[in-house]
Amino acid sequence: MKVRVDVTLKPGVLDPQGEAVRHALGALGFDGVEGVRQGKVIELELATDDAALAEEQARQMADKLLANTVIENFSVTVL
Amino acid sequence: MKVRVDVTLKPGVLDPQGEAVRHALGALGFDGVEGVRQGKVIELELATDDAALAEEQARQMADKLLANTVIENFSVTVL
């Protein structure tokens, strides 16, 4: 079962990587870029065929390892 | 206008980051993880109100800067 975990910085948390991208886009001549936030996606291939169990497992993995819940939010989608 | 760019490694390209996550999940006691691939998401806030233009701009940005199209695929979604 494929599960996708999206990890994004919480609103208000500084995103230096996103800022660097914004500056680089400006330097390349792209105007009108008002903000850039960068996050990550983790696609998990889980052995179980039970969608509810897969989602629960992925949620625990995100909570324990994939996301830093002090500064990041995550969402889990079964594909 | 908010646009989301998803960048993922092409199939077949080695993903050491994903492998590291897989090992770490195993070490934490999560069984049944058969594969992990890690990608990134870039959320752009663009000045334009034209969805088609925003998508086209984001596509150019991804092609020139956000993705390494030799080893990565990207997809653009207007939010």
Backbone of each chain as nested JSON, in Angstrom:
{
  "chains": [
    {"id": "A", "residues": [
      {"number": 1, "name": "MET", "atoms": {"N": [0.843, -1.192, 0.0], "CA": [0.0, 0.0, 0.0], "C": [0.884, 1.249, 0.0]}},
      {"number": 2, "name": "LYS", "atoms": {"N": [0.586, 2.163, -0.906], "CA": [1.381, 3.388, -0.986], "C": [0.759, 4.493, -0.144]}},
      {"number": 3, "name": "VAL", "atoms": {"N": [1.586, 5.141, 0.648], "CA": [1.115, 6.238, 1.49], "C": [2.04, 7.424, 1.278]}},
      {"number": 4, "name": "ARG", "atoms": {"N": [1.426, 8.595, 1.219], "CA": [2.21, 9.803, 1.004], "C": [2.127, 10.671, 2.252]}},
      {"number": 5, "name": "VAL", "atoms": {"N": [3.28, 11.101, 2.745], "CA": [3.316, 11.994, 3.907], "C": [3.872, 13.34, 3.449]}},
      {"number": 6, "name": "ASP", "atoms": {"N": [3.063, 14.385, 3.601], "CA": [3.499, 15.748, 3.268], "C": [3.927, 16.45, 4.549]}},
      {"number": 7, "name": "VAL", "atoms": {"N": [5.123, 16.998, 4.522], "CA": [5.626, 17.698, 5.702], "C": [5.899, 19.147, 5.321]}},
      {"number": 8, "name": "THR", "atoms": {"N": [5.239, 20.073, 6.031], "CA": [5.421, 21.498, 5.727], "C": [5.77, 22.245, 7.012]}},
      {"number": 9, "name": "LEU", "atoms": {"N": [6.5, 23.329, 6.861], "CA": [6.804, 24.162, 8.021], "C": [5.532, 24.82, 8.528]}},
      {"number": 10, "name": "LYS", "atoms": {"N": [5.399, 24.936, 9.852], "CA": [4.237, 25.629, 10.399], "C": [4.283, 27.097, 10.0]}},
      {"number": 11, "name": "PRO", "atoms": {"N": [3.099, 27.717, 9.852], "CA": [3.084, 29.149, 9.531], "C": [3.84, 29.924, 10.614]}},
      {"number": 12, "name": "GLY", "atoms": {"N": [4.627, 30.9, 10.202], "CA": [5.361, 31.71, 11.166], "C": [6.78, 31.218, 11.392]}},
      {"number": 13, "name": "VAL", "atoms": {"N": [7.044, 29.961, 11.053], "CA": [8.404, 29.445, 11.191], "C": [9.226, 29.919, 9.989]}},
      {"number": 14, "name": "LEU", "atoms": {"N": [10.385, 30.499, 10.269], "CA": [11.247, 30.996, 9.194], "C": [11.672, 29.86, 8.273]}},
      {"number": 15, "name": "ASP", "atoms": {"N": [11.709, 30.151, 6.967], "CA": [12.07, 29.136, 5.992], "C": [13.245, 29.646, 5.142]}},
      {"number": 16, "name": "PRO", "atoms": {"N": [14.477, 29.509, 5.645], "CA": [15.642, 30.043, 4.914], "C": [15.819, 29.41, 3.541]}},
      {"number": 17, "name": "GLN", "atoms": {"N": [15.455, 28.132, 3.411], "CA": [15.566, 27.46, 2.122], "C": [14.611, 28.11, 1.108]}},
      {"number": 18, "name": "GLY", "atoms": {"N": [13.38, 28.356, 1.551], "CA": [12.402, 29.016, 0.696], "C": [12.852, 30.408, 0.308]}},
      {"number": 19, "name": "GLU", "atoms": {"N": [13.442, 31.134, 1.275], "CA": [13.941, 32.481, 0.992], "C": [15.06, 32.446, -0.055]}},
      {"number": 20, "name": "ALA", "atoms": {"N": [15.926, 31.448, 0.073], "CA": [17.027, 31.307, -0.892], "C": [16.476, 31.063, -2.294]}},
      {"number": 21, "name": "VAL", "atoms": {"N": [15.431, 30.24, -2.373], "CA": [14.808, 29.978, -3.672], "C": [14.199, 31.26, -4.227]}},
      {"number": 22, "name": "ARG", "atoms": {"N": [13.545, 32.03, -3.359], "CA": [12.911, 33.28, -3.802], "C": [13.96, 34.224, -4.396]}},
      {"number": 23, "name": "HIS", "atoms": {"N": [15.09, 34.359, -3.688], "CA": [16.148, 35.228, -4.196], "C": [16.71, 34.72, -5.52]}},
      {"number": 24, "name": "ALA", "atoms": {"N": [16.893, 33.41, -5.603], "CA": [17.449, 32.835, -6.826], "C": [16.499, 33.06, -8.0]}},
      {"number": 25, "name": "LEU", "atoms": {"N": [15.183, 32.927, -7.746], "CA": [14.202, 33.156, -8.816], "C": [14.271, 34.608, -9.283]}},
      {"number": 26, "name": "GLY", "atoms": {"N": [14.394, 35.542, -8.331], "CA": [14.514, 36.957, -8.681], "C": [15.758, 37.19, -9.538]}},
      {"number": 27, "name": "ALA", "atoms": {"N": [16.862, 36.576, -9.14], "CA": [18.124, 36.743, -9.865], "C": [18.018, 36.171, -11.282]}},
      {"number": 28, "name": "LEU", "atoms": {"N": [17.161, 35.174, -11.466], "CA": [16.974, 34.584, -12.802], "C": [15.994, 35.383, -13.655]}},
      {"number": 29, "name": "GLY", "atoms": {"N": [15.434, 36.456, -13.076], "CA": [14.546, 37.314, -13.849], "C": [13.069, 37.012, -13.678]}},
      {"number": 30, "name": "PHE", "atoms": {"N": [12.724, 36.114, -12.766], "CA": [11.304, 35.849, -12.515], "C": [10.765, 36.907, -11.549]}},
      {"number": 31, "name": "ASP", "atoms": {"N": [9.885, 37.753, -12.05], "CA": [9.307, 38.797, -11.196], "C": [7.992, 38.299, -10.597]}},
      {"number": 32, "name": "GLY", "atoms": {"N": [7.524, 38.99, -9.586], "CA": [6.205, 38.696, -9.041], "C": [6.156, 37.455, -8.171]}},
      {"number": 33, "name": "VAL", "atoms": {"N": [7.295, 37.051, -7.643], "CA": [7.284, 35.934, -6.694], "C": [7.208, 36.523, -5.29]}},
      {"number": 34, "name": "GLU", "atoms": {"N": [6.061, 36.39, -4.666], "CA": [5.845, 37.073, -3.386], "C": [6.241, 36.225, -2.194]}},
      {"number": 35, "name": "GLY", "atoms": {"N": [6.281, 34.934, -2.381], "CA": [6.69, 34.084, -1.26], "C": [6.975, 32.682, -1.736]}},
      {"number": 36, "name": "VAL", "atoms": {"N": [7.905, 32.033, -1.052], "CA": [8.241, 30.645, -1.367], "C": [8.387, 29.881, -0.047]}},
      {"number": 37, "name": "ARG", "atoms": {"N": [7.709, 28.743, 0.044], "CA": [7.88, 27.865, 1.207], "C": [8.256, 26.501, 0.672]}},
      {"number": 38, "name": "GLN", "atoms": {"N": [9.241, 25.899, 1.299], "CA": [9.638, 24.571, 0.834], "C": [9.324, 23.5, 1.87]}},
      {"number": 39, "name": "GLY", "atoms": {"N": [8.768, 22.426, 1.412], "CA": [8.479, 21.305, 2.298], "C": [8.985, 20.011, 1.688]}},
      {"number": 40, "name": "LYS", "atoms": {"N": [8.659, 18.898, 2.338], "CA": [9.101, 17.631, 1.759], "C": [7.953, 16.635, 1.694]}},
      {"number": 41, "name": "VAL", "atoms": {"N": [8.138, 15.656, 0.842], "CA": [7.152, 14.602, 0.632], "C": [7.864, 13.28, 0.82]}},
      {"number": 42, "name": "ILE", "atoms": {"N": [7.289, 12.391, 1.591], "CA": [7.859, 11.059, 1.739], "C": [6.822, 10.051, 1.264]}},
      {"number": 43, "name": "GLU", "atoms": {"N": [7.182, 9.263, 0.258], "CA": [6.282, 8.218, -0.22], "C": [6.717, 6.888, 0.361]}},
      {"number": 44, "name": "LEU", "atoms": {"N": [5.805, 6.273, 1.094], "CA": [6.109, 5.009, 1.763], "C": [5.397, 3.878, 1.054]}},
      {"number": 45, "name": "GLU", "atoms": {"N": [6.1, 2.774, 0.858], "CA": [5.479, 1.554, 0.349], "C": [5.37, 0.61, 1.544]}},
      {"number": 46, "name": "LEU", "atoms": {"N": [4.138, 0.402, 2.013], "CA": [3.945, -0.415, 3.222], "C": [3.402, -1.788, 2.843]}},
      {"number": 47, "name": "ALA", "atoms": {"N": [3.782, -2.794, 3.638], "CA": [3.427, -4.179, 3.316], "C": [1.928, -4.447, 3.465]}},
      {"number": 48, "name": "THR", "atoms": {"N": [1.272, -3.739, 4.372], "CA": [-0.141, -4.011, 4.646], "C": [-1.067, -3.65, 3.483]}},
      {"number": 49, "name": "ASP", "atoms": {"N": [-2.181, -4.362, 3.383], "CA": [-3.194, -4.052, 2.369], "C": [-4.383, -3.311, 2.969]}},
      {"number": 50, "name": "ASP", "atoms": {"N": [-4.297, -3.039, 4.252], "CA": [-5.386, -2.392, 4.983], "C": [-5.138, -0.877, 4.996]}},
      {"number": 51, "name": "ALA", "atoms": {"N": [-5.993, -0.135, 4.286], "CA": [-5.767, 1.305, 4.127], "C": [-5.761, 2.028, 5.472]}},
      {"number": 52, "name": "ALA", "atoms": {"N": [-6.685, 1.65, 6.366], "CA": [-6.774, 2.333, 7.656], "C": [-5.515, 2.074, 8.479]}},
      {"number": 53, "name": "LEU", "atoms": {"N": [-5.036, 0.826, 8.429], "CA": [-3.818, 0.478, 9.168], "C": [-2.61, 1.207, 8.572]}},
      {"number": 54, "name": "ALA", "atoms": {"N": [-2.542, 1.246, 7.246], "CA": [-1.431, 1.933, 6.575], "C": [-1.401, 3.402, 6.985]}},
      {"number": 55, "name": "GLU", "atoms": {"N": [-2.578, 4.022, 7.024], "CA": [-2.633, 5.435, 7.391], "C": [-2.172, 5.633, 8.827]}},
      {"number": 56, "name": "GLU", "atoms": {"N": [-2.618, 4.728, 9.706], "CA": [-2.251, 4.834, 11.114], "C": [-0.74, 4.643, 11.293]}},
      {"number": 57, "name": "GLN", "atoms": {"N": [-0.177, 3.655, 10.582], "CA": [1.267, 3.425, 10.663], "C": [2.04, 4.649, 10.171]}},
      {"number": 58, "name": "ALA", "atoms": {"N": [1.605, 5.196, 9.033], "CA": [2.306, 6.342, 8.456], "C": [2.237, 7.543, 9.398]}},
      {"number": 59, "name": "ARG", "atoms": {"N": [1.089, 7.679, 10.069], "CA": [0.918, 8.786, 11.011], "C": [1.921, 8.652, 12.169]}},
      {"number": 60, "name": "GLN", "atoms": {"N": [2.062, 7.424, 12.667], "CA": [3.028, 7.206, 13.754], "C": [4.459, 7.456, 13.287]}},
      {"number": 61, "name": "MET", "atoms": {"N": [4.763, 7.018, 12.06], "CA": [6.116, 7.239, 11.522], "C": [6.403, 8.728, 11.391]}},
      {"number": 62, "name": "ALA", "atoms": {"N": [5.406, 9.469, 10.912], "CA": [5.583, 10.91, 10.743], "C": [5.804, 11.574, 12.088]}},
      {"number": 63, "name": "ASP", "atoms": {"N": [5.028, 11.133, 13.068], "CA": [5.098, 11.728, 14.396], "C": [6.442, 11.442, 15.053]}},
      {"number": 64, "name": "LYS", "atoms": {"N": [6.966, 10.241, 14.83], "CA": [8.197, 9.839, 15.524], "C": [9.458, 10.203, 14.761]}},
      {"number": 65, "name": "LEU", "atoms": {"N": [9.391, 10.21, 13.417], "CA": [10.641, 10.381, 12.663], "C": [10.558, 11.395, 11.52]}},
      {"number": 66, "name": "LEU", "atoms": {"N": [9.482, 11.309, 10.721], "CA": [9.502, 12.041, 9.448], "C": [9.331, 13.546, 9.612]}},
      {"number": 67, "name": "ALA", "atoms": {"N": [8.574, 13.945, 10.638], "CA": [8.347, 15.378, 10.842], "C": [8.857, 15.787, 12.213]}},
      {"number": 68, "name": "ASN", "atoms": {"N": [9.314, 17.015, 12.298], "CA": [9.649, 17.607, 13.586], "C": [8.425, 18.421, 14.004]}},
      {"number": 69, "name": "THR", "atoms": {"N": [7.582, 17.831, 14.844], "CA": [6.26, 18.433, 15.101], "C": [6.325, 19.729, 15.908]}},
      {"number": 70, "name": "VAL", "atoms": {"N": [7.52, 20.095, 16.364], "CA": [7.656, 21.407, 17.018], "C": [7.507, 22.511, 15.968]}},
      {"number": 71, "name": "ILE", "atoms": {"N": [8.093, 22.288, 14.794], "CA": [8.085, 23.341, 13.773], "C": [7.395, 22.922, 12.473]}},
      {"number": 72, "name": "GLU", "atoms": {"N": [6.98, 21.65, 12.38], "CA": [6.397, 21.184, 11.116], "C": [5.016, 20.551, 11.31]}},
      {"number": 73, "name": "ASN", "atoms": {"N": [4.166, 20.732, 10.336], "CA": [2.898, 20.006, 10.252], "C": [3.064, 18.874, 9.251]}},
      {"number": 74, "name": "PHE", "atoms": {"N": [2.244, 17.842, 9.4], "CA": [2.273, 16.805, 8.372], "C": [0.858, 16.353, 8.046]}},
      {"number": 75, "name": "SER", "atoms": {"N": [0.678, 15.826, 6.839], "CA": [-0.603, 15.215, 6.48], "C": [-0.311, 13.894, 5.777]}},
      {"number": 76, "name": "VAL", "atoms": {"N": [-1.21, 12.938, 5.976], "CA": [-1.015, 11.587, 5.462], "C": [-2.113, 11.282, 4.451]}},
      {"number": 77, "name": "THR", "atoms": {"N": [-1.74, 10.795, 3.282], "CA": [-2.704, 10.425, 2.253], "C": [-2.42, 9.006, 1.775]}},
      {"number": 78, "name": "VAL", "atoms": {"N": [-3.423, 8.142, 1.829], "CA": [-3.261, 6.798, 1.271], "C": [-3.518, 6.89, -0.225]}},
      {"number": 79, "name": "LEU", "atoms": {"N": [-2.576, 6.396, -1.023], "CA": [-2.698, 6.552, -2.487], "C": [-3.385, 5.349, -3.14]}}
    ]},
    {"id": "B", "residues": [
      {"number": 1, "name": "MET", "atoms": {"N": [-1.642, 34.369, -6.372], "CA": [-2.059, 33.032, -6.756], "C": [-1.077, 32.018, -6.199]}},
      {"number": 2, "name": "LYS", "atoms": {"N": [-1.61, 30.998, -5.532], "CA": [-0.726, 29.985, -4.951], "C": [-0.531, 28.828, -5.929]}},
      {"number": 3, "name": "VAL", "atoms": {"N": [0.707, 28.432, -6.109], "CA": [1.013, 27.322, -6.999], "C": [1.928, 26.359, -6.243]}},
      {"number": 4, "name": "ARG", "atoms": {"N": [1.668, 25.087, -6.441], "CA": [2.462, 24.074, -5.769], "C": [3.255, 23.291, -6.816]}},
      {"number": 5, "name": "VAL", "atoms": {"N": [4.548, 23.154, -6.578], "CA": [5.403, 22.375, -7.474], "C": [5.91, 21.154, -6.701]}},
      {"number": 6, "name": "ASP", "atoms": {"N": [5.56, 19.976, -7.187], "CA": [6.041, 18.731, -6.586], "C": [7.233, 18.227, -7.378]}},
      {"number": 7, "name": "VAL", "atoms": {"N": [8.317, 17.95, -6.699], "CA": [9.523, 17.459, -7.362], "C": [9.861, 16.084, -6.792]}},
      {"number": 8, "name": "THR", "atoms": {"N": [9.916, 15.087, -7.675], "CA": [10.23, 13.732, -7.225], "C": [11.36, 13.161, -8.071]}},
      {"number": 9, "name": "LEU", "atoms": {"N": [12.113, 12.263, -7.493], "CA": [13.176, 11.6, -8.248], "C": [12.559, 10.713, -9.314]}},
      {"number": 10, "name": "LYS", "atoms": {"N": [13.18, 10.647, -10.48], "CA": [12.694, 9.747, -11.517], "C": [12.846, 8.301, -11.06]}},
      {"number": 11, "name": "PRO", "atoms": {"N": [11.947, 7.433, -11.539], "CA": [12.078, 6.014, -11.188], "C": [13.452, 5.51, -11.63]}},
      {"number": 12, "name": "GLY", "atoms": {"N": [14.074, 4.71, -10.793], "CA": [15.372, 4.158, -11.158], "C": [16.537, 4.948, -10.614]}},
      {"number": 13, "name": "VAL", "atoms": {"N": [16.291, 6.221, -10.276], "CA": [17.365, 7.032, -9.691], "C": [17.493, 6.665, -8.212]}},
      {"number": 14, "name": "LEU", "atoms": {"N": [18.705, 6.381, -7.778], "CA": [18.938, 6.017, -6.379], "C": [18.536, 7.158, -5.445]}},
      {"number": 15, "name": "ASP", "atoms": {"N": [17.941, 6.8, -4.32], "CA": [17.476, 7.8, -3.362], "C": [18.085, 7.501, -1.987]}},
      {"number": 16, "name": "PRO", "atoms": {"N": [19.326, 7.957, -1.756], "CA": [20.0, 7.648, -0.49], "C": [19.259, 8.191, 0.728]}},
      {"number": 17, "name": "GLN", "atoms": {"N": [18.608, 9.351, 0.545], "CA": [17.848, 9.952, 1.645], "C": [16.685, 9.039, 2.033]}},
      {"number": 18, "name": "GLY", "atoms": {"N": [15.982, 8.55, 1.006], "CA": [14.874, 7.636, 1.263], "C": [15.345, 6.343, 1.925]}},
      {"number": 19, "name": "GLU", "atoms": {"N": [16.495, 5.841, 1.466], "CA": [17.058, 4.624, 2.064], "C": [17.395, 4.846, 3.541]}},
      {"number": 20, "name": "ALA", "atoms": {"N": [17.939, 6.016, 3.832], "CA": [18.288, 6.339, 5.226], "C": [17.028, 6.354, 6.091]}},
      {"number": 21, "name": "VAL", "atoms": {"N": [15.949, 6.919, 5.543], "CA": [14.685, 6.955, 6.276], "C": [14.175, 5.532, 6.498]}},
      {"number": 22, "name": "ARG", "atoms": {"N": [14.289, 4.696, 5.477], "CA": [13.824, 3.315, 5.602], "C": [14.578, 2.584, 6.718]}},
      {"number": 23, "name": "HIS", "atoms": {"N": [15.888, 2.75, 6.752], "CA": [16.675, 2.108, 7.803], "C": [16.3, 2.644, 9.176]}},
      {"number": 24, "name": "ALA", "atoms": {"N": [16.119, 3.946, 9.257], "CA": [15.781, 4.553, 10.549], "C": [14.429, 4.054, 11.034]}},
      {"number": 25, "name": "LEU", "atoms": {"N": [13.472, 3.901, 10.102], "CA": [12.145, 3.39, 10.491], "C": [12.267, 1.959, 11.021]}},
      {"number": 26, "name": "GLY", "atoms": {"N": [13.09, 1.149, 10.349], "CA": [13.316, -0.218, 10.818], "C": [13.922, -0.228, 12.211]}},
      {"number": 27, "name": "ALA", "atoms": {"N": [14.903, 0.653, 12.436], "CA": [15.571, 0.717, 13.734], "C": [14.605, 1.148, 14.833]}},
      {"number": 28, "name": "LEU", "atoms": {"N": [13.58, 1.925, 14.441], "CA": [12.58, 2.375, 15.429], "C": [11.516, 1.314, 15.671]}},
      {"number": 29, "name": "GLY", "atoms": {"N": [11.6, 0.188, 14.966], "CA": [10.65, -0.901, 15.204], "C": [9.481, -0.929, 14.237]}},
      {"number": 30, "name": "PHE", "atoms": {"N": [9.488, -0.072, 13.22], "CA": [8.409, -0.109, 12.225], "C": [8.721, -1.189, 11.192]}},
      {"number": 31, "name": "ASP", "atoms": {"N": [7.934, -2.255, 11.203], "CA": [8.143, -3.336, 10.249], "C": [7.278, -3.107, 9.008]}},
      {"number": 32, "name": "GLY", "atoms": {"N": [7.595, -3.818, 7.94], "CA": [6.742, -3.796, 6.765], "C": [6.893, -2.548, 5.916]}},
      {"number": 33, "name": "VAL", "atoms": {"N": [8.032, -1.846, 6.064], "CA": [8.278, -0.708, 5.175], "C": [9.103, -1.222, 4.001]}},
      {"number": 34, "name": "GLU", "atoms": {"N": [8.486, -1.301, 2.842], "CA": [9.147, -1.93, 1.696], "C": [9.921, -0.939, 0.838]}},
      {"number": 35, "name": "GLY", "atoms": {"N": [9.574, 0.308, 0.939], "CA": [10.307, 1.296, 0.164], "C": [9.981, 2.697, 0.629]}},
      {"number": 36, "name": "VAL", "atoms": {"N": [10.954, 3.582, 0.495], "CA": [10.748, 4.985, 0.855], "C": [11.397, 5.845, -0.22]}},
      {"number": 37, "name": "ARG", "atoms": {"N": [10.651, 6.805, -0.74], "CA": [11.216, 7.769, -1.691], "C": [10.927, 9.148, -1.135]}},
      {"number": 38, "name": "GLN", "atoms": {"N": [11.938, 9.998, -1.173], "CA": [11.714, 11.342, -0.651], "C": [11.785, 12.382, -1.763]}},
      {"number": 39, "name": "GLY", "atoms": {"N": [10.837, 13.29, -1.744], "CA": [10.823, 14.368, -2.724], "C": [10.631, 15.699, -2.027]}},
      {"number": 40, "name": "LYS", "atoms": {"N": [10.451, 16.747, -2.811], "CA": [10.221, 18.043, -2.181], "C": [9.027, 18.75, -2.806]}},
      {"number": 41, "name": "VAL", "atoms": {"N": [8.502, 19.687, -2.05], "CA": [7.352, 20.474, -2.486], "C": [7.738, 21.929, -2.351]}},
      {"number": 42, "name": "ILE", "atoms": {"N": [7.474, 22.71, -3.366], "CA": [7.723, 24.146, -3.262], "C": [6.408, 24.869, -3.488]}},
      {"number": 43, "name": "GLU", "atoms": {"N": [5.983, 25.64, -2.5], "CA": [4.758, 26.433, -2.652], "C": [5.135, 27.857, -2.986]}},
      {"number": 44, "name": "LEU", "atoms": {"N": [4.634, 28.31, -4.143], "CA": [4.956, 29.648, -4.615], "C": [3.743, 30.55, -4.472]}},
      {"number": 45, "name": "GLU", "atoms": {"N": [3.975, 31.76, -4.006], "CA": [2.923, 32.775, -3.99], "C": [3.265, 33.752, -5.103]}},
      {"number": 46, "name": "LEU", "atoms": {"N": [2.472, 33.711, -6.189], "CA": [2.775, 34.543, -7.353], "C": [1.829, 35.74, -7.42]}},
      {"number": 47, "name": "ALA", "atoms": {"N": [2.346, 36.854, -7.958], "CA": [1.58, 38.1, -7.964], "C": [0.374, 38.037, -8.91]}},
      {"number": 48, "name": "THR", "atoms": {"N": [0.48, 37.26, -9.977], "CA": [-0.577, 37.241, -10.985], "C": [-1.872, 36.591, -10.48]}},
      {"number": 49, "name": "ASP", "atoms": {"N": [-3.0, 37.037, -11.055], "CA": [-4.295, 36.441, -10.716], "C": [-4.774, 35.487, -11.808]}},
      {"number": 50, "name": "ASP", "atoms": {"N": [-3.946, 35.326, -12.831], "CA": [-4.302, 34.501, -13.986], "C": [-3.757, 33.081, -13.761]}},
      {"number": 51, "name": "ALA", "atoms": {"N": [-4.661, 32.131, -13.598], "CA": [-4.242, 30.768, -13.249], "C": [-3.349, 30.148, -14.325]}},
      {"number": 52, "name": "ALA", "atoms": {"N": [-3.718, 30.378, -15.589], "CA": [-2.937, 29.78, -16.68], "C": [-1.531, 30.363, -16.707]}},
      {"number": 53, "name": "LEU", "atoms": {"N": [-1.441, 31.687, -16.486], "CA": [-0.133, 32.351, -16.471], "C": [0.685, 31.862, -15.278]}},
      {"number": 54, "name": "ALA", "atoms": {"N": [0.041, 31.74, -14.131], "CA": [0.738, 31.282, -12.926], "C": [1.313, 29.886, -13.161]}},
      {"number": 55, "name": "GLU", "atoms": {"N": [0.515, 29.028, -13.783], "CA": [0.985, 27.666, -14.031], "C": [2.176, 27.677, -14.979]}},
      {"number": 56, "name": "GLU", "atoms": {"N": [2.082, 28.502, -16.022], "CA": [3.165, 28.581, -16.998], "C": [4.438, 29.129, -16.342]}},
      {"number": 57, "name": "GLN", "atoms": {"N": [4.291, 30.158, -15.494], "CA": [5.459, 30.715, -14.799], "C": [6.098, 29.662, -13.9]}},
      {"number": 58, "name": "ALA", "atoms": {"N": [5.253, 28.959, -13.141], "CA": [5.774, 27.956, -12.212], "C": [6.492, 26.846, -12.96]}},
      {"number": 59, "name": "ARG", "atoms": {"N": [5.948, 26.492, -14.132], "CA": [6.555, 25.444, -14.944], "C": [7.961, 25.869, -15.404]}},
      {"number": 60, "name": "GLN", "atoms": {"N": [8.077, 27.136, -15.808], "CA": [9.397, 27.638, -16.21], "C": [10.368, 27.666, -15.034]}},
      {"number": 61, "name": "MET", "atoms": {"N": [9.857, 28.085, -13.87], "CA": [10.718, 28.134, -12.675], "C": [11.214, 26.746, -12.313]}},
      {"number": 62, "name": "ALA", "atoms": {"N": [10.311, 25.766, -12.402], "CA": [10.688, 24.388, -12.071], "C": [11.74, 23.883, -13.033]}},
      {"number": 63, "name": "ASP", "atoms": {"N": [11.538, 24.207, -14.311], "CA": [12.446, 23.735, -15.342], "C": [13.833, 24.349, -15.186]}},
      {"number": 64, "name": "LYS", "atoms": {"N": [13.866, 25.637, -14.791], "CA": [15.148, 26.345, -14.731], "C": [15.842, 26.209, -13.396]}},
      {"number": 65, "name": "LEU", "atoms": {"N": [15.074, 26.088, -12.306], "CA": [15.721, 26.156, -10.986], "C": [15.266, 25.082, -10.002]}},
      {"number": 66, "name": "LEU", "atoms": {"N": [13.941, 24.867, -9.919], "CA": [13.442, 24.074, -8.795], "C": [13.724, 22.585, -8.924]}},
      {"number": 67, "name": "ALA", "atoms": {"N": [13.738, 22.091, -10.149], "CA": [13.979, 20.668, -10.354], "C": [15.225, 20.468, -11.215]}},
      {"number": 68, "name": "ASN", "atoms": {"N": [15.916, 19.399, -10.96], "CA": [17.011, 18.978, -11.823], "C": [16.421, 17.932, -12.762]}},
      {"number": 69, "name": "THR", "atoms": {"N": [16.057, 18.38, -13.971], "CA": [15.26, 17.517, -14.853], "C": [16.041, 16.319, -15.408]}},
      {"number": 70, "name": "VAL", "atoms": {"N": [17.337, 16.277, -15.126], "CA": [18.089, 15.074, -15.509], "C": [17.649, 13.892, -14.645]}},
      {"number": 71, "name": "ILE", "atoms": {"N": [17.449, 14.167, -13.359], "CA": [17.126, 13.068, -12.435], "C": [15.767, 13.234, -11.756]}},
      {"number": 72, "name": "GLU", "atoms": {"N": [15.095, 14.374, -11.98], "CA": [13.843, 14.608, -11.257], "C": [12.684, 14.934, -12.205]}},
      {"number": 73, "name": "ASN", "atoms": {"N": [11.493, 14.478, -11.832], "CA": [10.259, 14.905, -12.489], "C": [9.607, 15.983, -11.641]}},
      {"number": 74, "name": "PHE", "atoms": {"N": [8.788, 16.82, -12.277], "CA": [8.016, 17.766, -11.463], "C": [6.606, 17.867, -11.988]}},
      {"number": 75, "name": "SER", "atoms": {"N": [5.696, 18.258, -11.11], "CA": [4.333, 18.547, -11.532], "C": [3.893, 19.846, -10.877]}},
      {"number": 76, "name": "VAL", "atoms": {"N": [3.047, 20.59, -11.585], "CA": [2.623, 21.92, -11.136], "C": [1.123, 21.902, -10.895]}},
      {"number": 77, "name": "THR", "atoms": {"N": [0.682, 22.388, -9.747], "CA": [-0.739, 22.461, -9.428], "C": [-1.07, 23.871, -8.966]}},
      {"number": 78, "name": "VAL", "atoms": {"N": [-2.042, 24.492, -9.599], "CA": [-2.512, 25.801, -9.136], "C": [-3.513, 25.552, -8.01]}},
      {"number": 79, "name": "LEU", "atoms": {"N": [-3.298, 26.194, -6.856], "CA": [-4.14, 25.9, -5.679], "C": [-5.326, 26.862, -5.575]}}
    ]}
  ]
}
